[in-house]
Amino acid sequence: MSENEQKETIYTRHASARQSDLVKNLARIMDPEGKAEALDDVLVLDASHANFSGIIAASFFAEFGAEVIKIEPPEGDPARLMTPFGENVEGVGIPFLFEGRNKRYLTLDLQNSEQDRQDFRRLAKKANVVIETFPAGDMDAWGIGYRQLSQENPGLIYIAMTPYGQYTEKGKQFARMPDTDLTAQAGSGLPAEMGDIPESGEPYNWPLRAGMWAAWYISGLSATLAGTVALIHRQLTGQGQMIDIAAMDAYASMVTMPPTIGYTWGKARPRIGVLDFILYPYGHWKCKDGLVAIAAPRDHDFRALLKILQLWEVEDDWKHSSDRIPDILEQATHLHKIIEEKTMQYTADELVLMALNYSKKSARSKWRGGGVPIVMKVMTPEKAMENKQWQVRKTFQEVEDPDLKTKYVISSNFVKMSESPPRVKWVSCRLGQDNAYVREKYLKDS
């Protein structure tokens, strides 16, 4: 192996492995077949209603092997009807289809039928986890809340998900307000920080929301994380517990730094569009054929970016990080325009290649100061899906719902694990399709 080849091997951090070993290891970690399902002895009852945070939490449990029973009224969960552009398959919305991974479906009218509530209680005696998203106190009023179920099953882990939680004055005030992704975002303070600078004028400086169900997803993920830790605690002690998920808590924790800085120091982060609150350069710039994202916040990263763009003449004015923090919008906007005048001379691919080549040389040279400017092409979702990276990592999977007779692509195996990975075994969501299965397996002799 030549000296250059050795350096390249070291640079890519695979010095101890041959290429054949790398291919073998890659194939192993990407393939979930035949591996253990860590939660295959866990029974989860998902009683969430008109709320995707609970449905999403249940999906994560299901992908790690838990038997998840989705419980919905005879007319179906209203979440079945939530869908983009009105698109549906046999009356089932696209998001609900996507969340039908490895689940069973049982119809029980918890709100109106005493008999169905009794069946739920019987199921809960055998369950490890219950998930519910009804208004705080409703399940308890029906005799199937944590207070009652834990008496009959002390090891039960009960996850309740609401906008403000179960026990606070705010929770009491908003107890009848359904949890939605939009209101969780609004209540967290995040939209007030998203949008263009005030000088841009309306409507560009209006508050924005995240372009996805970010609050529902972070609440769902928080619930799954808490539930998994509770399962470990249960295994060690035999004790179950109540898990109180407030969407406002979960989402605010994800965006915690700007709100807490504003509250503590009395200077809230404004809406600053392409600028960043703390780091700079750290944002989006126009180029010949679209946009690029550039991250070069450290002083030596910034110097490297100036070298790549041949902008050395401005270094003295912006030499230190403190010179580039955008607390003075006019100053930061001025630097943004200086950089953009250069990026507009290149295509996105050219800028990415320039940064990659410089970074490789920088890693090998003690004279370059280790500067590593990061440049990434801003992709549309359509373009991003063309990336072969997804195929190599098996990030997406084509599935078919046998009842709806439709094929579609979903994200799958969202983390890669060598021994106990998540997996998608089937996708289906026909209303009440597993009534007979669940009653035979769990209710026949109880």
C-alpha positions as CSV (number, residue, x, y, z in Angstrom):
1,M,0.0,0.0,0.0
2,S,1.4,3.4,-1.0
3,E,1.9,6.2,1.5
4,N,-1.0,8.1,0.0
5,E,-3.3,5.1,0.2
6,Q,-2.3,4.6,3.9
7,K,-3.2,8.3,4.6
8,E,-6.5,7.9,2.9
9,T,-7.3,4.8,4.9
10,I,-6.5,6.6,8.1
11,Y,-8.5,9.6,7.1
12,T,-11.6,7.5,6.5
13,R,-11.1,5.9,9.9
14,H,-11.0,2.3,8.7
15,A,-7.3,1.6,9.2
16,S,-7.9,-1.7,11.0
17,A,-10.3,-3.2,8.5
18,R,-9.9,-4.6,5.0
19,Q,-12.4,-3.6,2.3
20,S,-14.0,-7.1,2.3
21,D,-14.5,-6.8,6.1
22,L,-16.1,-3.4,5.6
23,V,-18.5,-4.8,3.1
24,K,-19.3,-7.7,5.3
25,N,-19.8,-5.5,8.4
26,L,-22.0,-3.1,6.4
27,A,-24.2,-5.9,5.2
28,R,-24.5,-7.3,8.7
29,I,-25.6,-4.1,10.4
30,M,-28.0,-3.2,7.6
31,D,-29.9,-6.5,7.8
32,P,-32.3,-7.1,10.7
33,E,-33.3,-10.6,9.7
34,G,-32.7,-13.4,12.2
35,K,-31.7,-11.0,15.0
36,A,-33.2,-10.7,18.4
37,E,-36.3,-8.5,19.0
38,A,-35.6,-6.8,22.3
39,L,-39.2,-6.2,23.2
40,D,-40.8,-9.4,21.9
41,D,-42.2,-10.2,25.3
42,V,-43.8,-6.8,25.7
43,L,-47.6,-6.2,25.2
44,V,-48.5,-2.6,24.4
45,L,-52.1,-1.3,24.3
46,D,-52.3,1.9,22.2
47,A,-55.5,3.7,23.2
48,S,-54.5,7.0,21.6
49,H,-57.4,8.9,20.0
50,A,-57.2,11.5,17.2
51,N,-53.6,12.1,18.1
52,F,-50.5,10.9,16.2
53,S,-48.1,11.3,19.2
54,G,-49.4,8.2,20.8
55,I,-49.6,6.4,17.4
56,I,-46.0,7.2,16.7
57,A,-44.9,6.1,20.2
58,A,-46.6,2.7,19.6
59,S,-44.9,2.4,16.2
60,F,-41.5,2.6,17.8
61,F,-42.4,-0.1,20.3
62,A,-43.7,-2.3,17.5
63,E,-40.5,-1.9,15.4
64,F,-38.5,-3.3,18.3
65,G,-40.7,-6.4,18.6
66,A,-43.5,-5.5,21.0
67,E,-47.0,-6.8,20.3
68,V,-48.9,-3.6,19.8
69,I,-52.6,-3.6,19.8
70,K,-54.2,-0.4,18.4
71,I,-57.5,0.1,20.1
72,E,-60.1,2.4,18.4
73,P,-63.9,2.9,18.4
74,P,-66.1,0.9,15.9
75,E,-66.2,3.9,13.6
76,G,-62.4,4.2,13.6
77,D,-59.8,6.6,15.1
78,P,-60.3,10.1,13.6
79,A,-56.6,10.0,12.9
80,R,-57.4,7.7,10.0
81,L,-58.8,10.7,8.2
82,M,-55.8,13.1,8.6
83,T,-53.9,13.1,5.3
84,P,-52.1,15.5,2.9
85,F,-54.0,16.8,-0.2
86,G,-57.0,14.6,0.8
87,E,-55.2,11.6,-0.5
88,N,-56.3,8.2,1.0
89,V,-56.4,4.5,0.2
90,E,-59.9,3.0,0.7
91,G,-60.6,5.8,3.2
92,V,-57.3,5.5,5.1
93,G,-55.0,8.5,5.2
94,I,-51.4,8.3,4.2
95,P,-49.9,9.1,7.7
96,F,-52.1,6.4,9.3
97,L,-50.9,3.9,6.6
98,F,-47.3,4.7,7.4
99,E,-47.8,4.1,11.1
100,G,-49.4,0.7,10.6
101,R,-46.1,-1.1,11.2
102,N,-46.3,-4.5,12.9
103,K,-49.6,-3.6,14.7
104,R,-52.8,-5.4,15.6
105,Y,-56.2,-3.7,15.4
106,L,-59.0,-4.1,17.9
107,T,-62.3,-2.2,18.1
108,L,-63.4,-1.1,21.6
109,D,-65.7,1.8,22.4
110,L,-64.0,3.1,25.5
111,Q,-66.0,6.3,25.7
112,N,-69.5,4.8,25.6
113,S,-69.5,1.0,26.3
114,E,-69.1,-0.4,29.8
115,Q,-68.6,-3.9,28.4
116,D,-65.8,-2.6,26.2
117,R,-64.2,-0.9,29.2
118,Q,-64.3,-4.2,31.1
119,D,-62.6,-5.9,28.1
120,F,-59.9,-3.2,28.2
121,R,-59.4,-3.7,31.9
122,R,-58.9,-7.5,31.3
123,L,-56.4,-6.7,28.5
124,A,-54.6,-4.2,30.8
125,K,-54.1,-6.9,33.4
126,K,-51.8,-8.7,30.9
127,A,-50.3,-5.7,29.3
128,N,-46.9,-4.2,30.0
129,V,-47.6,-0.7,28.6
130,V,-50.7,1.4,28.0
131,I,-50.6,4.5,25.9
132,E,-53.5,7.0,25.9
133,T,-54.0,10.6,24.6
134,F,-57.5,11.4,25.9
135,P,-58.1,14.6,27.9
136,A,-56.6,14.4,31.4
137,G,-58.9,12.6,33.7
138,D,-61.2,10.9,31.1
139,M,-59.7,7.4,31.4
140,D,-59.8,7.7,35.2
141,A,-63.5,8.8,35.1
142,W,-64.2,5.7,32.9
143,G,-62.6,3.5,35.6
144,I,-59.7,2.5,33.3
145,G,-57.1,5.1,34.2
146,Y,-53.7,4.5,35.9
147,R,-55.2,4.7,39.4
148,Q,-57.5,1.7,38.7
149,L,-55.4,-0.3,36.3
150,S,-52.3,-0.2,38.5
151,Q,-54.3,-1.8,41.4
152,E,-54.9,-4.8,39.2
153,N,-51.5,-4.8,37.5
154,P,-48.8,-3.2,39.7
155,G,-46.2,-3.7,37.0
156,L,-48.1,-1.7,34.4
157,I,-46.4,1.2,32.7
158,Y,-49.1,3.8,31.8
159,I,-48.2,6.6,29.4
160,A,-50.6,9.5,29.3
161,M,-50.0,12.2,26.6
162,T,-51.7,15.6,26.8
163,P,-50.8,19.2,26.0
164,Y,-49.8,20.4,29.5
165,G,-49.8,17.2,31.5
166,Q,-52.1,15.6,34.1
167,Y,-51.6,17.5,37.3
168,T,-50.8,21.2,36.9
169,E,-53.1,24.2,37.0
170,K,-52.3,24.7,33.3
171,G,-53.2,21.1,32.7
172,K,-56.5,21.6,34.4
173,Q,-57.2,24.7,32.5
174,F,-56.6,23.1,29.1
175,A,-57.8,19.6,30.1
176,R,-60.6,19.7,27.4
177,M,-58.3,21.1,24.7
178,P,-57.1,18.3,22.3
179,D,-53.4,18.0,21.8
180,T,-52.4,19.0,18.2
181,D,-49.0,19.3,16.7
182,L,-49.7,22.9,15.7
183,T,-50.7,24.1,19.2
184,A,-47.7,22.3,20.8
185,Q,-45.4,24.1,18.4
186,A,-47.2,27.4,19.2
187,G,-47.1,26.9,23.0
188,S,-43.4,26.0,22.9
189,G,-42.4,29.4,21.6
190,L,-40.6,28.0,18.5
191,P,-42.7,29.6,15.7
192,A,-42.0,33.1,17.2
193,E,-38.3,32.4,16.4
194,M,-38.8,31.1,12.9
195,G,-39.2,33.5,9.9
196,D,-37.3,36.2,8.2
197,I,-35.8,39.3,9.9
198,P,-38.3,42.1,10.7
199,E,-37.0,44.3,7.9
200,S,-38.2,41.8,5.4
201,G,-41.7,43.0,5.9
202,E,-44.9,41.0,5.8
203,P,-45.6,38.1,5.1
204,Y,-41.9,37.0,5.1
205,N,-41.4,37.9,8.7
206,W,-44.5,36.1,10.0
207,P,-43.9,33.4,12.6
208,L,-43.5,30.0,10.9
209,R,-44.1,26.4,12.1
210,A,-41.9,23.4,11.4
211,G,-42.9,21.9,8.1
212,M,-43.7,18.5,9.6
213,W,-45.4,17.1,12.7
214,A,-42.3,17.9,14.7
215,A,-44.1,18.2,18.1
216,W,-46.0,15.0,17.7
217,Y,-42.9,13.1,16.7
218,I,-40.7,14.4,19.5
219,S,-43.6,13.7,22.0
220,G,-43.9,10.2,20.6
221,L,-40.2,9.6,20.7
222,S,-40.1,10.9,24.3
223,A,-42.8,8.6,25.3
224,T,-41.1,5.6,23.8
225,L,-37.8,6.5,25.5
226,A,-39.5,6.9,28.9
227,G,-41.5,3.7,28.4
228,T,-38.4,1.7,27.6
229,V,-36.5,3.0,30.6
230,A,-39.6,2.2,32.7
231,L,-39.5,-1.4,31.3
232,I,-35.9,-1.7,32.5
233,H,-36.9,-0.4,35.9
234,R,-39.8,-2.9,36.0
235,Q,-37.5,-5.7,35.1
236,L,-35.3,-4.8,38.1
237,T,-37.9,-4.0,40.6
238,G,-41.2,-5.4,39.4
239,Q,-42.8,-2.0,39.7
240,G,-44.7,-0.2,37.0
241,Q,-45.2,3.5,36.9
242,M,-47.1,6.5,35.5
243,I,-45.5,8.4,32.7
244,D,-46.9,11.9,32.2
245,I,-46.0,13.3,28.8
246,A,-46.8,17.0,28.2
247,A,-46.4,17.9,24.6
248,M,-45.3,21.4,25.6
249,D,-42.5,19.9,27.8
250,A,-41.3,17.5,25.1
251,Y,-41.2,20.1,22.3
252,A,-39.8,22.9,24.4
253,S,-37.0,20.6,25.5
254,M,-36.0,20.1,21.9
255,V,-35.7,23.9,21.4
256,T,-34.7,24.7,24.9
257,M,-31.7,26.9,24.4
258,P,-33.2,30.0,22.7
259,P,-36.2,30.3,25.0
260,T,-34.2,29.8,28.2
261,I,-31.5,32.2,27.1
262,G,-34.2,34.8,26.4
263,Y,-35.9,34.2,29.7
264,T,-32.8,34.2,31.8
265,W,-30.9,37.1,30.1
266,G,-33.9,39.1,29.0
267,K,-32.9,39.1,25.4
268,A,-34.9,36.7,23.3
269,R,-33.8,35.3,20.0
270,P,-35.5,37.3,17.3
271,R,-36.7,35.9,13.9
272,I,-33.5,36.1,11.9
273,G,-34.2,34.0,8.8
274,V,-31.0,32.6,7.2
275,L,-28.8,33.8,10.1
276,D,-28.2,31.7,13.3
277,F,-28.6,32.9,16.9
278,I,-25.1,31.8,18.0
279,L,-22.9,30.5,15.1
280,Y,-21.9,32.2,11.9
281,P,-21.4,31.4,9.1
282,Y,-24.1,28.8,9.7
283,G,-27.0,29.0,7.3
284,H,-28.2,29.0,3.6
285,W,-26.7,30.8,0.7
286,K,-27.8,31.1,-2.9
287,C,-25.6,29.6,-5.6
288,K,-25.8,29.3,-9.4
289,D,-28.4,26.4,-9.4
290,G,-30.1,26.7,-6.0
291,L,-29.0,26.8,-2.4
292,V,-26.2,25.5,-0.2
293,A,-25.9,25.1,3.5
294,I,-22.6,26.3,5.0
295,A,-21.3,25.7,8.5
296,A,-18.0,27.3,9.3
297,P,-18.5,28.8,12.8
298,R,-15.1,28.3,14.3
299,D,-12.3,30.8,13.5
300,H,-10.2,28.3,11.6
301,D,-13.2,27.0,9.8
302,F,-14.1,30.5,8.8
303,R,-10.5,31.2,7.6
304,A,-10.7,28.0,5.5
305,L,-14.0,29.1,3.9
306,L,-12.5,32.5,3.0
307,K,-9.6,30.7,1.4
308,I,-12.0,28.4,-0.7
309,L,-14.0,31.5,-1.8
310,Q,-10.9,33.7,-2.3
311,L,-12.2,36.2,0.2
312,W,-9.1,36.8,2.3
313,E,-9.4,40.6,2.1
314,V,-12.4,40.5,4.6
315,E,-10.7,38.4,7.3
316,D,-9.5,41.3,9.5
317,D,-13.0,42.6,9.9
318,W,-14.5,39.2,10.9
319,K,-11.5,37.4,12.4
320,H,-13.0,36.2,15.6
321,S,-16.3,34.4,16.4
322,S,-17.4,37.3,18.5
323,D,-17.2,39.5,15.4
324,R,-19.6,37.2,13.5
325,I,-22.3,36.5,16.1
326,P,-25.4,38.0,14.6
327,D,-26.6,40.1,17.5
328,I,-26.3,43.1,15.3
329,L,-28.5,42.1,12.3
330,E,-27.2,44.8,9.9
331,Q,-23.6,43.6,10.5
332,A,-24.4,39.9,10.0
333,T,-26.6,40.6,7.0
334,H,-23.7,42.5,5.4
335,L,-21.3,39.5,5.8
336,H,-24.0,37.2,4.5
337,K,-24.2,39.3,1.3
338,I,-20.4,39.3,0.9
339,I,-20.3,35.5,1.1
340,E,-23.3,35.2,-1.3
341,E,-21.6,37.3,-4.0
342,K,-19.0,34.5,-4.2
343,T,-21.3,31.5,-3.8
344,M,-23.4,32.8,-6.6
345,Q,-20.4,32.2,-9.0
346,Y,-20.5,28.4,-8.5
347,T,-23.0,25.6,-8.6
348,A,-23.9,23.7,-5.5
349,D,-21.9,20.7,-6.6
350,E,-18.8,22.8,-7.2
351,L,-19.0,24.4,-3.8
352,V,-19.4,21.0,-2.1
353,L,-16.5,19.5,-4.0
354,M,-14.3,22.6,-3.2
355,A,-15.0,22.1,0.6
356,L,-14.4,18.3,0.5
357,N,-11.1,18.7,-1.3
358,Y,-9.9,21.4,1.1
359,S,-11.0,19.3,4.1
360,K,-9.0,16.3,3.0
361,K,-5.9,18.4,2.5
362,S,-6.5,20.1,5.8
363,A,-6.7,16.9,7.7
364,R,-3.2,15.9,6.4
365,S,-1.5,19.3,6.8
366,K,-0.4,20.8,10.1
367,W,0.0,24.1,8.3
368,R,-3.7,24.5,7.4
369,G,-4.9,24.8,11.0
370,G,-7.4,22.0,10.7
371,G,-10.1,24.2,9.3
372,V,-13.1,22.2,8.0
373,P,-15.9,24.2,6.4
374,I,-18.9,22.1,5.8
375,V,-20.9,22.7,2.6
376,M,-24.0,20.7,1.7
377,K,-26.4,21.1,-1.2
378,V,-29.9,22.0,-0.1
379,M,-32.0,19.2,-1.6
380,T,-35.7,19.0,-2.4
381,P,-37.3,15.9,-1.0
382,E,-37.5,14.5,-4.6
383,K,-33.8,15.0,-5.1
384,A,-32.9,13.7,-1.7
385,M,-34.7,10.4,-2.5
386,E,-32.4,9.8,-5.4
387,N,-29.4,9.6,-3.2
388,K,-27.9,6.1,-3.3
389,Q,-27.0,6.4,0.4
390,W,-30.6,5.5,1.3
391,Q,-30.3,2.3,-0.7
392,V,-27.0,1.3,0.8
393,R,-28.3,1.9,4.4
394,K,-31.8,0.4,3.5
395,T,-33.4,3.6,4.9
396,F,-36.6,3.1,2.9
397,Q,-38.6,-0.1,2.3
398,E,-41.3,-0.9,-0.1
399,V,-44.3,-2.5,1.6
400,E,-47.7,-3.8,0.6
401,D,-50.9,-3.7,2.6
402,P,-52.6,-7.0,1.7
403,D,-56.1,-5.7,2.5
404,L,-55.8,-2.4,0.8
405,K,-53.9,-3.9,-2.1
406,T,-51.5,-1.1,-2.4
407,K,-47.7,-0.8,-2.4
408,Y,-45.9,2.2,-1.0
409,V,-42.5,3.2,0.3
410,I,-41.9,4.0,4.0
411,S,-38.9,4.8,6.1
412,S,-37.8,1.7,8.0
413,N,-35.1,0.6,10.5
414,F,-34.6,4.1,11.6
415,V,-31.5,3.1,13.6
416,K,-28.9,0.5,12.6
417,M,-28.0,-2.0,15.3
418,S,-25.8,-5.1,15.0
419,E,-27.7,-7.3,17.4
420,S,-31.3,-6.1,18.2
421,P,-32.4,-3.7,15.5
422,P,-35.9,-2.4,14.8
423,R,-37.7,-3.8,11.7
424,V,-40.9,-3.6,9.7
425,K,-42.4,-7.1,9.4
426,W,-45.8,-6.1,8.0
427,V,-47.9,-3.0,7.4
428,S,-51.7,-3.2,7.7
429,C,-54.4,-1.1,9.3
430,R,-57.9,-2.5,8.5
431,L,-60.3,-1.4,11.1
432,G,-60.9,-4.2,13.7
433,Q,-58.9,-6.7,11.6
434,D,-57.5,-8.5,14.7
435,N,-60.6,-8.6,16.9
436,A,-60.8,-12.4,16.8
437,Y,-57.0,-12.8,17.2
438,V,-56.8,-10.6,20.3
439,R,-59.9,-12.0,21.9
440,E,-58.7,-15.6,21.4
441,K,-55.2,-14.9,22.7
442,Y,-55.8,-12.5,25.6
443,L,-59.5,-12.5,26.6
444,K,-60.7,-16.1,26.2
445,D,-59.8,-17.4,29.6
446,S,-59.5,-14.2,31.6
